[in-house]
Amino acid sequence: MANPKYLWWNGKVMPWEDATIHVTDMGWSTVGAIFEGIRAYWNPDDEEAYVFRLPEHMRRFEQSMKLVRLEQEYSTDSLIDTILELIRANEHREDIYIRPLAYRAGGGGGGFSGFGSEAGILINTSSRPTHLKTGKTQHACVSSWTRISDNVMPPRVKNISNYRNGQLATMEANINGYDVPLLLNDQRKIAEGPGACVVMVRDGKLVTPGVTDSILESITRDAIIQMARDDLGLVVEERAIDRTEMYIADEAFMCGTAAEITPILSVDRYQLGNGEIGPVTSQLEDLFLGVLRGTDSRHSDWRTPVGLRQLAKA
């Protein structure tokens, strides 16, 4: 996959190949780094790309920087404008993934425990086609690894160090023949998967762990809850879930920026429902894809147009 022409780094849009640092810098500075994963979806009829919930993502970026004590030199609004400018510069006419990254600046000599509030910020984009409605599914297991708790690391934000927890669980799951792990929190209740939240359907209700159950405060999860309630008329419960309750769920799926909605067909070899994508999950996939692309007029406030149509006319 070819890189885009440009990225944004510490106040400048620059050619991809010019953004270089010394090899010793990033390994040390990314211990306390935070990031956002954001998607934009191409609508060929509108000749426009729409960024999904961009202000919400960048507010969480600001909160993440605060929790790891990085100073934010650039305002949230200016970073939003920067992202739109970068997408236009790269002339993306496709589904893309956007990754703002804030890391501890100042070189690599301080060691992993070094502290400093100066931040560098990098924003890059890449092609990422949606897998919604492609039939992608997963088989899950409950991991032997425990999800980090709020007194260990801040699970509610996207701190890069948090992701080692999910990476270890994923390696274990894959070695044992599963696609994805589900991690229990320190109360031995279902928390989330590696980089994605968990939702199940039971007796016609959508059920998902609450935001104090050691999960990321997921923007996609929040959107799915709103769509389920407002558009599909479903009852949604945010509460603790036992691992055995997952085994008798009618349906389940992972959700997140990268996961979008990814159906789960089994947990620990317990088949969910009839072992196929369930009707509620399928309805949500249809609705979500329409909202993301702008082919469904609902939730228009979640879509930020990039301005590619005007760029083409110019």
Secondary structure as UniProt FT lines:
FT   STRAND          6..9
FT   TURN            10..11
FT   STRAND          12..15
FT   HELIX           16..18
FT   HELIX           23..29
FT   HELIX           30..32
FT   STRAND          34..35
FT   STRAND          38..43
FT   TURN            44..47
FT   STRAND          48..52
FT   HELIX           54..67
FT   TURN            68..69
FT   HELIX           76..90
FT   STRAND          96..104
FT   TURN            112..113
FT   STRAND          119..127
FT   TURN            132..135
FT   STRAND          138..146
FT   TURN            150..152
FT   TURN            155..156
FT   HELIX           160..162
FT   HELIX           163..175
FT   TURN            176..177
FT   STRAND          180..184
FT   TURN            186..187
FT   STRAND          190..193
FT   TURN            194..195
FT   STRAND          196..202
FT   TURN            203..204
FT   STRAND          205..208
FT   TURN            211..212
FT   HELIX           219..230
FT   TURN            231..232
FT   STRAND          236..238
FT   HELIX           243..247
FT   STRAND          251..256
FT   TURN            257..259
FT   STRAND          260..267
FT   TURN            268..269
FT   STRAND          270..271
FT   TURN            273..274
FT   HELIX           279..293
FT   TURN            298..299
FT   HELIX           300..302
FT   STRAND          303..305
FT   HELIX           308..313
//
